[in-house]
Amino acid sequence: MSEHASHLVLLLGAGGISPDAALRAAAKVTSEASVVWYDGNASSAAVEGLRRQWADSFTGEWLTVADHLSIPDLVVDLHGRRPVHGVATFGEPLIMAQAEAQRRLGLPGNPPETVRTAQSKLAQRRRLREAGVEKVRFHEIADEADVPEAVAAVGFPAVLKPVHGAASFLVSKVQDETELRDRLREALAAYRSSPLFNPEPLFVMEQLLVGAQWYEETGFGDYISVESLVEDGRIVHVGVTDKLPLHGFVETGDVVPTSLPADRHQEVLDHAGRIVEAMGIRWGATHLELKLTPDGPACIELNARLGGPVGHLLRAASGADIEVDIIRLALGRSPQGNYQGQRYALYRSVPPPPQAVTLVAQTPREDLLERFPELVFCKTRFAPGAELRPEEPYNVLTFLVTGDDVTSCLATAERVTAAYRAEFVSLADGSPVPFSTSTH
């Protein structure tokens, strides 16, 4: 069977790259693709537009579900009508459904238990310790009764984070037991009200990883990510992404290709390979975050999927489309992209203030696009009048710039963020709230 005749099932509607981008990627690989649309918050007009886009490019079926747990059964039923050769998704909430459907149909993919481990920060730590790959101290915390044992096992300073989480939500640095108990009480209260989590809270207390300066240039943070593709257990690292300094625990920017010295670059790749192998990833993309410590790279977390803006960055820097290669891998094919960077690309995100606020005014994106020709894209997520809450963490501005060197990219990003203005008032009392785009 030719690759273009392979029947792909795309699971869409729950995060990751935009659905229209997923459809465009799939169209470069196959003309037969069915969509299982997870019915969330998208408007009916937006869904209908996507459905028209799909119908113009593919033969297949469009199926809608409201319960992600029903997706594997739906894919198996579809297979009985129209044999399925691969299942792909880009959204974290649907990768367990993807893995279960792949398992039941004997398709290329990761075992569900592997994906379950990758989605749990606690299970990841256990797996890496058992494999002898990492020695980071950690302990599970379900409630305050677990605090004494956790303190004895981990010590201070430490980090408290949800076992299942996203966007650095509820991640806190703690210096002593009093602060740990305070942050835990706050997190337990916020956990049940957040749409990001399952209702039962579970946290992990981890040794605070202390970063070191690995770069010869200034302007970078003390952690990186490694983007990899895995074909039947064969790992290919397609890029190392440098990071701008964190804003608390919130990411602010990414740069490719890496500016790490060659020996440090290789050290990162070697450790990344050990982690991906220990985690049991067999197929697809991985996004691995590593802290750059005095003792070498240390795992922050691994995701069994494409990470955040990585596709945009790699495409802008190299012209290669990693989303297309992920589709190929879902069909059991080899990746074909050449990810050797020809230019530098920098993605920048600007978070809102850390408390509940109303956005009063902001610089229009059109003004920024007109002023800065280096912008590949620029997005303002919210319109004035929007209410923003910390339990629903999103950025108010994101943009991507390119340049011939990293220095020019960093300088352009500084000019863009300096040109962006936003005004916020407190949701609690309407008072003005300070806002800065600086990462320092």
C-alpha positions as CSV (number, residue, x, y, z in Angstrom):
1,M,0.0,0.0,0.0
2,S,1.3,3.4,-0.9
3,E,1.7,5.9,1.9
4,H,-0.8,8.3,0.4
5,A,-3.5,5.5,0.5
6,S,-3.0,4.9,4.2
7,H,-6.1,5.6,6.4
8,L,-5.2,7.9,9.2
9,V,-7.4,8.7,12.2
10,L,-6.8,12.2,13.6
11,L,-8.0,12.9,17.2
12,L,-8.7,16.6,17.4
13,G,-10.3,19.2,19.6
14,A,-8.3,19.1,22.8
15,G,-5.2,21.2,22.5
16,G,-1.8,20.9,20.8
17,I,-1.3,22.5,17.4
18,S,-4.3,24.1,15.8
19,P,-6.8,21.6,14.2
20,D,-6.4,23.3,10.8
21,A,-2.6,22.9,11.1
22,A,-3.1,19.2,11.9
23,L,-5.3,18.8,8.8
24,R,-2.7,20.5,6.6
25,A,0.1,18.3,8.0
26,A,-2.0,15.1,7.4
27,A,-2.8,16.2,3.8
28,K,0.9,16.1,3.0
29,V,1.0,12.4,3.9
30,T,-2.3,10.8,3.0
31,S,-5.6,11.5,1.2
32,E,-7.6,9.2,3.4
33,A,-8.1,10.6,6.9
34,S,-11.0,10.4,9.4
35,V,-11.4,12.8,12.2
36,V,-12.6,12.1,15.7
37,W,-13.6,15.5,17.0
38,Y,-13.6,15.9,20.8
39,D,-16.5,18.3,21.3
40,G,-15.2,21.0,23.7
41,N,-15.5,24.7,23.6
42,A,-15.0,25.5,19.9
43,S,-17.8,27.4,18.3
44,S,-20.1,25.6,15.8
45,A,-19.0,28.0,13.1
46,A,-15.3,27.1,13.7
47,V,-16.0,23.4,13.7
48,E,-18.0,23.7,10.5
49,G,-15.2,25.5,8.9
50,L,-12.7,22.8,9.9
51,R,-15.1,20.2,8.6
52,R,-15.2,21.9,5.2
53,Q,-11.4,22.0,5.1
54,W,-11.3,18.3,5.9
55,A,-13.9,17.4,3.3
56,D,-11.9,19.3,0.6
57,S,-8.8,17.2,1.3
58,F,-9.7,13.8,2.4
59,T,-12.0,10.8,2.1
60,G,-13.0,9.3,5.4
61,E,-15.5,9.9,8.2
62,W,-16.0,12.8,10.6
63,L,-17.1,11.6,14.0
64,T,-17.9,13.7,17.1
65,V,-17.6,12.6,20.7
66,A,-18.2,14.3,24.0
67,D,-16.4,11.6,26.2
68,H,-12.8,11.0,25.5
69,L,-13.0,7.6,27.1
70,S,-15.2,6.4,24.3
71,I,-12.7,7.3,21.6
72,P,-10.9,3.9,21.4
73,D,-14.2,2.1,20.9
74,L,-15.1,4.5,18.2
75,V,-11.8,4.0,16.4
76,V,-12.2,0.2,16.6
77,D,-15.7,0.5,15.2
78,L,-14.5,2.7,12.4
79,H,-11.7,0.1,11.6
80,G,-14.5,-2.5,11.0
81,R,-15.9,-0.2,8.3
82,R,-12.7,1.3,6.9
83,P,-9.4,-0.4,8.0
84,V,-7.3,2.1,10.0
85,H,-3.5,2.2,9.5
86,G,-2.6,4.9,12.0
87,V,-3.9,7.1,14.8
88,A,-2.4,10.5,15.5
89,T,-3.1,13.4,18.0
90,F,-1.3,16.5,19.1
91,G,-3.3,17.2,22.2
92,E,-2.1,16.0,25.6
93,P,-5.7,15.2,26.8
94,L,-6.1,12.6,24.0
95,I,-2.8,10.8,23.9
96,M,-4.1,8.1,26.3
97,A,-7.1,7.5,24.0
98,Q,-4.6,7.4,21.1
99,A,-2.4,4.8,22.8
100,E,-5.4,2.6,23.7
101,A,-6.7,2.7,20.2
102,Q,-3.3,1.8,18.8
103,R,-2.9,-1.1,21.2
104,R,-6.3,-2.5,20.4
105,L,-5.7,-2.4,16.6
106,G,-2.0,-3.4,16.7
107,L,-0.9,-0.1,15.2
108,P,2.4,1.7,15.7
109,G,2.3,3.6,19.0
110,N,3.4,3.6,22.6
111,P,1.8,1.2,25.2
112,P,-0.8,2.9,27.3
113,E,1.2,2.2,30.5
114,T,4.2,4.1,28.9
115,V,2.0,7.1,28.1
116,R,0.4,7.0,31.5
117,T,3.9,7.2,33.0
118,A,4.9,10.1,30.8
119,Q,1.8,12.0,31.9
120,S,2.7,11.6,35.6
121,K,5.5,13.6,37.1
122,L,5.6,11.2,40.0
123,A,5.7,8.0,37.8
124,Q,8.5,9.6,35.7
125,R,10.7,10.2,38.7
126,R,10.1,6.6,39.8
127,R,10.9,5.1,36.4
128,L,14.1,7.2,36.0
129,R,15.3,6.3,39.5
130,E,14.6,2.6,38.9
131,A,16.5,2.7,35.6
132,G,19.5,4.4,37.3
133,V,19.3,7.4,35.0
134,E,18.6,10.1,37.6
135,K,18.9,10.5,41.4
136,V,16.7,13.5,42.0
137,R,15.0,13.3,45.4
138,F,11.2,13.3,45.4
139,H,8.2,12.2,47.5
140,E,4.5,11.9,46.8
141,I,2.1,14.2,48.7
142,A,-1.7,13.6,48.7
143,D,-2.5,15.7,51.8
144,E,-0.9,17.4,54.8
145,A,-0.4,14.1,56.5
146,D,2.3,13.3,54.0
147,V,4.3,16.4,54.7
148,P,6.7,15.1,57.5
149,E,7.8,12.1,55.5
150,A,8.2,14.2,52.3
151,V,10.4,16.7,54.2
152,A,12.6,14.0,55.5
153,A,13.0,12.4,52.1
154,V,13.6,15.6,50.0
155,G,14.8,18.4,52.3
156,F,14.8,22.1,51.4
157,P,14.8,24.1,49.2
158,A,12.3,22.1,47.1
159,V,9.5,22.4,44.5
160,L,5.9,21.4,45.0
161,K,4.0,20.6,41.8
162,P,0.9,18.7,40.7
163,V,1.6,15.1,39.5
164,H,-0.7,15.9,36.5
165,G,-0.5,19.5,35.4
166,A,0.2,22.0,32.6
167,A,1.6,25.4,32.0
168,S,3.5,25.5,35.3
169,F,0.2,25.9,37.1
170,L,0.4,25.4,40.9
171,V,4.2,24.9,40.8
172,S,5.8,26.5,43.9
173,K,9.3,26.9,45.3
174,V,9.3,26.2,49.0
175,Q,12.0,27.0,51.5
176,D,10.7,25.4,54.7
177,E,7.9,23.2,56.1
178,T,5.7,26.2,57.0
179,E,5.8,27.5,53.5
180,L,5.3,24.0,52.1
181,R,2.1,23.6,54.2
182,D,0.9,27.0,53.1
183,R,1.4,26.3,49.4
184,L,-0.1,22.9,49.7
185,R,-3.3,24.2,51.3
186,E,-3.6,26.8,48.5
187,A,-3.0,24.2,45.8
188,L,-5.5,21.8,47.3
189,A,-8.1,24.6,47.2
190,A,-7.3,25.6,43.7
191,Y,-6.9,22.1,42.3
192,R,-10.6,21.2,42.4
193,S,-11.7,24.4,40.8
194,S,-9.3,24.2,37.8
195,P,-10.3,22.8,34.4
196,L,-6.8,21.5,34.0
197,F,-7.0,18.7,36.5
198,N,-8.9,15.6,37.5
199,P,-10.8,16.2,40.7
200,E,-8.5,14.1,43.0
201,P,-5.4,16.1,43.9
202,L,-1.9,14.5,44.0
203,F,1.4,16.4,44.3
204,V,5.1,15.6,44.2
205,M,7.7,17.4,46.3
206,E,11.0,17.4,44.5
207,Q,14.6,18.5,45.2
208,L,15.1,22.0,43.8
209,L,17.4,21.7,40.8
210,V,20.0,24.5,40.8
211,G,21.1,25.7,37.4
212,A,24.5,26.7,36.2
213,Q,25.8,28.9,33.4
214,W,26.4,26.6,30.4
215,Y,26.4,29.3,27.7
216,E,29.2,31.5,26.5
217,E,26.5,34.2,25.6
218,T,24.2,36.0,28.0
219,G,20.4,36.1,27.7
220,F,19.5,32.4,28.2
221,G,17.9,30.5,31.0
222,D,19.4,27.5,32.8
223,Y,17.3,24.8,31.2
224,I,16.7,23.5,27.7
225,S,14.4,21.1,25.9
226,V,15.3,18.3,23.5
227,E,12.9,17.5,20.6
228,S,13.1,13.9,19.4
229,L,11.4,11.6,17.0
230,V,11.2,7.9,17.8
231,E,10.7,5.2,15.1
232,D,10.2,1.7,16.6
233,G,12.6,2.5,19.4
234,R,15.2,4.3,17.3
235,I,15.7,7.8,18.7
236,V,16.5,10.7,16.4
237,H,17.1,14.1,18.2
238,V,15.9,16.8,15.8
239,G,16.9,19.8,17.9
240,V,17.8,21.3,21.2
241,T,15.8,24.4,22.1
242,D,17.4,27.1,24.3
243,K,15.1,28.9,26.7
244,L,14.8,32.5,27.9
245,P,14.9,33.1,31.6
246,L,11.8,31.8,33.5
247,H,9.3,34.3,35.0
248,G,8.9,32.5,38.3
249,F,8.1,29.0,37.0
250,V,6.4,30.3,33.8
251,E,8.2,29.9,30.4
252,T,8.8,33.1,28.5
253,G,10.7,32.1,25.3
254,D,12.4,29.5,23.1
255,V,15.3,29.7,20.6
256,V,16.6,27.3,17.9
257,P,19.1,26.2,17.0
258,T,20.9,25.9,20.3
259,S,23.8,28.1,21.3
260,L,25.3,25.5,23.7
261,P,29.0,24.8,23.2
262,A,29.5,21.6,21.2
263,D,30.6,19.4,24.2
264,R,27.7,20.6,26.3
265,H,25.3,20.0,23.3
266,Q,26.5,16.4,23.0
267,E,26.2,15.9,26.8
268,V,22.6,17.0,26.6
269,L,21.8,14.6,23.7
270,D,23.4,11.6,25.4
271,H,21.4,12.1,28.5
272,A,18.2,12.7,26.6
273,G,18.7,9.4,24.8
274,R,19.0,7.6,28.1
275,I,15.8,9.2,29.5
276,V,13.7,8.5,26.4
277,E,14.9,4.9,26.3
278,A,14.3,4.4,30.1
279,M,10.8,5.8,29.7
280,G,10.0,3.1,27.1
281,I,8.9,5.5,24.3
282,R,8.7,3.5,21.1
283,W,7.0,5.8,18.5
284,G,6.2,9.4,17.9
285,A,7.6,12.7,19.3
286,T,9.0,13.5,22.7
287,H,9.6,16.9,24.3
288,L,12.1,16.6,27.1
289,E,13.0,19.5,29.5
290,L,16.4,19.4,31.2
291,K,17.9,21.6,33.9
292,L,21.5,22.5,33.2
293,T,23.1,21.9,36.6
294,P,26.8,21.9,37.8
295,D,26.6,18.1,37.8
296,G,25.2,17.7,34.3
297,P,21.7,17.8,32.8
298,A,18.8,16.7,35.0
299,C,15.3,15.8,33.9
300,I,12.5,18.3,34.7
301,E,9.9,16.4,32.8
302,L,9.2,14.4,29.6
303,N,6.2,14.7,27.4
304,A,5.3,11.9,24.9
305,R,4.2,14.5,22.3
306,L,5.3,17.6,20.4
307,G,6.1,20.4,22.7
308,G,4.4,23.9,22.6
309,P,5.7,26.1,19.8
310,V,8.4,23.6,18.6
311,G,6.8,23.0,15.3
312,H,6.7,26.8,14.5
313,L,10.3,27.2,15.6
314,L,11.7,24.2,13.6
315,R,9.8,25.2,10.5
316,A,11.0,28.9,10.7
317,A,14.6,27.8,11.3
318,S,15.0,24.8,9.0
319,G,11.9,24.6,6.7
320,A,11.2,21.1,8.1
321,D,7.7,20.3,9.2
322,I,7.8,18.0,12.3
323,E,4.0,17.7,12.4
324,V,4.2,15.9,9.0
325,D,6.8,13.6,10.4
326,I,4.6,12.8,13.4
327,I,1.8,11.8,11.0
328,R,4.3,9.6,9.1
329,L,5.3,7.9,12.3
330,A,1.7,7.3,13.3
331,L,1.4,5.4,10.0
332,G,4.6,3.4,10.7
333,R,6.6,5.4,8.3
334,S,10.1,6.9,8.7
335,P,10.5,10.7,9.2
336,Q,11.9,12.6,6.3
337,G,12.5,16.1,7.5
338,N,15.9,17.8,7.5
339,Y,16.1,19.8,10.7
340,Q,19.5,21.4,10.2
341,G,18.8,25.0,11.0
342,Q,19.4,27.6,8.2
343,R,18.3,30.6,10.4
344,Y,17.6,31.4,14.0
345,A,14.1,31.5,15.3
346,L,12.8,32.8,18.6
347,Y,9.4,32.3,20.1
348,R,8.3,34.7,22.9
349,S,5.4,34.5,25.3
350,V,4.2,37.2,27.7
351,P,2.1,36.1,30.7
352,P,-0.5,38.3,32.4
353,P,-0.2,39.5,36.0
354,P,-0.3,36.6,38.5
355,Q,-3.6,37.6,40.1
356,A,-7.2,37.7,38.7
357,V,-7.5,40.7,36.4
358,T,-9.5,42.3,33.7
359,L,-7.6,43.3,30.5
360,V,-8.5,47.0,29.9
361,A,-6.4,47.9,26.9
362,Q,-3.5,46.6,24.8
363,T,-1.4,47.3,21.8
364,P,-3.1,45.8,18.7
365,R,-1.2,43.0,17.1
366,E,-1.6,44.7,13.7
367,D,0.5,47.6,15.0
368,L,3.3,45.2,16.0
369,L,3.2,43.3,12.7
370,E,3.4,46.6,10.8
371,R,6.3,47.9,12.9
372,F,8.4,44.7,13.0
373,P,8.9,42.9,9.6
374,E,11.0,40.3,11.4
375,L,7.8,38.9,13.0
376,V,6.7,35.5,11.5
377,F,3.5,35.7,13.5
378,C,2.1,37.7,16.4
379,K,-1.0,36.8,18.4
380,T,-2.9,38.6,21.2
381,R,-5.1,36.0,22.8
382,F,-7.6,38.2,24.6
383,A,-9.6,41.3,23.7
384,P,-10.0,44.2,26.1
385,G,-12.7,43.3,28.7
386,A,-11.5,39.7,29.1
387,E,-11.3,38.4,32.6
388,L,-8.1,36.5,33.3
389,R,-7.6,34.1,36.2
390,P,-4.4,32.3,37.4
391,E,-6.3,29.0,37.5
392,E,-6.6,29.3,33.7
393,P,-3.1,30.1,32.7
394,Y,-2.7,31.6,29.2
395,N,-0.3,34.2,27.7
396,V,-1.6,37.6,26.6
397,L,0.9,37.9,23.8
398,T,2.9,35.4,21.7
399,F,5.1,36.0,18.7
400,L,7.9,34.4,16.6
401,V,10.8,36.3,15.0
402,T,13.7,35.1,12.8
403,G,17.2,36.3,12.2
404,D,20.6,35.4,10.9
405,D,22.0,35.1,14.4
406,V,20.8,34.6,17.9
407,T,21.9,38.2,19.0
408,S,19.6,39.8,16.4
409,C,16.7,37.6,17.4
410,L,17.1,38.4,21.1
411,A,17.3,42.1,20.3
412,T,14.2,42.1,18.1
413,A,12.3,40.2,20.8
414,E,13.2,42.9,23.3
415,R,12.0,45.6,21.0
416,V,8.7,43.9,20.3
417,T,8.0,43.3,24.0
418,A,8.9,46.8,24.8
419,A,6.5,48.1,22.2
420,Y,3.6,46.0,23.6
421,R,1.5,47.8,26.2
422,A,-1.3,46.4,28.3
423,E,-3.4,47.7,31.1
424,F,-5.0,45.6,33.8
425,V,-7.3,46.1,36.8
426,S,-7.9,43.8,39.7
427,L,-11.0,41.7,39.4
428,A,-11.3,42.0,43.2
429,D,-11.5,45.8,43.6
430,G,-10.9,47.4,40.2
431,S,-7.6,48.9,41.2
432,P,-4.8,49.2,38.5
433,V,-2.4,46.2,38.5
434,P,1.3,46.6,37.6
435,F,2.4,44.8,34.4
436,S,5.8,44.2,32.8
437,T,6.9,42.3,29.8
438,S,10.5,41.9,31.1
439,T,11.9,38.5,31.8
440,H,14.4,39.8,34.3
